Amino acid sequence: MNEKIELRVPLGLGEQLQERVCSDGQHETVAFGLVGYYRIGRTHVLLLRQLLTLRYVDYVAQHHAGAVWKGSAMLPAIEAAIDGNLGIVLFHAHLHDGPPDFSSDDRETAERLIPLFSRRVKSRPHGSIVLSRTNAFGFISIPNRPRLLRSKILVRWFGSATLDWSADSAPPTPSLNGLTAQTDVTGTSGESALRKANVAVVGLGGGGSHVSAQLSHLGVGRLTLIDDDHVEQKHQHRIIGITPRDIRLVRLKTRVARRVSRNIGLGTALTLVEEKVPSPTALAALKSADVIVGCVDTLHSRRELQTIATRFAIPYVDIGLRIRAFSPDSLADRRVSIGGNVITYIPGGFCMWCCGFISETKLAAELDQFGYLQNAPGEAQVVSLNGVLASQAVNEVLQILTGFAGTSLSRQSLAAGEQADLQRGFKKLDGVRGTLEEWGAIWYPDCPHCSGDLAHGEAAW
Amino acid sequence: MSPEVIQRAVSELTARYGEPVRYIQEGGQVLVRLDDVELYDSCTPGHTKILLVLNPAQPKPLFYVLPGQTLSNGRLPKNSSNEMVAGESWMRFSFNIPWDEGDGIIQFVASIRQRFAQSE
C-alpha cells in the first residue's frame, strides 16, 4: 500500500511530547494526543493539537518495562476528543536510534484501544504511535476504513527549524552539482531537505518574483506559484525577469516566474495555480506545501493565508512593503517613510493576530462602505526595497527547511534576544535608515485565531 | 441567533433533508452542510452543497455554496468570492435572504434555492 502517514507536531508540543514519553523511568510512559486531520493525495496528515498525560498514580505497577494504566485514566482524553471532534493517538517511545517496531503488548493494546476510540469519534483518524530517537511507527485507523493501517510515519517537528523524522532510514539525497558553496551553509541533509521541499509562493509581483527566483537558485525541489494576475507596464520596474514582450502579450505573472525559474536551470519542478486563494485548486495546492510565502497586497489575503497556515500546520512567511510620502502634493517636501515587515509564523508560535499585524479594525478599514475590498491605490514600489524583504523571506524559508542557524524544538530557542517572552520572527524594515531589525512578538496561548484554529485540519463531517 | 434557535434549525434540517445533512460544532458555531440540494434546471450544476453557518454572535445564518455554482443565466452570482470555512473552499455571495426566526430554517433554504432562479 502506497499510503503515507505524516504527523505534524507544533512548536511547544514537540518538546512536551518528547519530555513525557522519552524519559528513562522504571517503566514506559504514554501520552494521548488529540489530532486534527486532512488528506492530500495518498498522504494522511495527522495534526497534533493537544497532549494529555497520565498521572503517576494512573499507572499500574508491572514487572516488565511496558506501561499499563487504569482504563478510567483515559476518560479525560476521550471526552476532550468528543468535545473537540478530534482523533486520539496514543504515544510511547522505544529509546533507540533507527526505526522502532511494536512489541506484542504494544500491538495488542493498539488493536484494543483504536477501535474503542473510533467508536467515540467516528469521523477522525485514531492510532498508536511508537517513537524512537529518530523515527516513528504506528497503527492508524482512517475514517470509513475497516482495517488498521500499519505504517512507518513521517514526524514533522516544528521548532526553530522543521525537523523531519523520515519514515525510513534512507540516506539523504545527494546534493546538486555546483552547489558546494551553498552546501557549506546548508549541509548535505539541508540540501536534501531543499530538494524534497515544496514551497508555495502566493503573489508574484514585486516581492514574489524575487522570492521565486531566489528559491529556484537555492534548488528547491518544487515551487507552487499562485497568482491570477497578469503583467502590465507598471510592473516593469519591479517584477524580476519581466520583458516588454510579456507586457505586450499580457502574460500571467506565473508564466514570467516559471520562465525565470526554468532559465536558472536547477531542475525546480513548477506547479502554477492561476486562481485566487482560496479557490479549491489554490487551497489544495497550499495544503500540499511545506512552507508558504505570502507576497500579497491586502490584509484580507493575509488573513486567509494565516488561517490556512494555522489550520493545516504549515510554516508561513509574509512580506509587505509600504512607502508613503509625508506630503504627497508638495514638490518641496520629498520626504518618505519606507516601512516593511517579514513575519514568520511557525505552527504553535505567534501569528499575525497575536502581534497585532491583523486586527478586525484594520480589516474593516480595508473595506469600503458597502463592505467590498477597496482597490489599493498605486502605491510606490522600489525593486531594491522589495528585494531586501524578499531575500530575508528566503532566508527564513532556508532556516525552516535546513536549520542552518540552529535546530531546536524548544520555545525558548526562539526567544528574541534577552526577552524570553518575545519570539523572534517579526522583523521590521526601515528603508530610510537602511535597517532590518528583529522586533519579536508575543505568542498568546489564548489567541482565538492561532490557538482556536491550530492543527484543526479539515472539517470532520 | 440564540442557541435554542440554532438547535431548532439543526433539528428541522435533519428532519427535512435526512441523511445528506451533516453538522459539526466548531469554534462556538454550528456548521450544517446539506450535501445534495436541487437547484433549477438552468443552473450549473443542477445540484449543489449548501453550507449554513449558525453563529450565536450573528443575527442570521451565513450561507455558502460550492465554488463555481452559476445562476440560471449561466453566470456566477454578483459579488461572489471564495472563502475558506472550516478548512474547505466555499463560495459566498451577496444575496440578501430575509431571515425570520418564525419562518424557520427550511424557508430560509428555500429562499436560497429560489434566488438561484433569478438572473443577477
Interface residues (C-beta under 8 A of the other chain):
Chain A: Y38 N85 K276 P278 S279 P280 A282 L283 E304 T307 I308 R311 F312 Y372 P448 G452 D453 H456 G457 E458 A459 A460 W461
Chain B: R22 I24 Q25 E26 G27 L31 R33 P67 N79 S81 N82 E83 M84 A86 G87 E88 S89
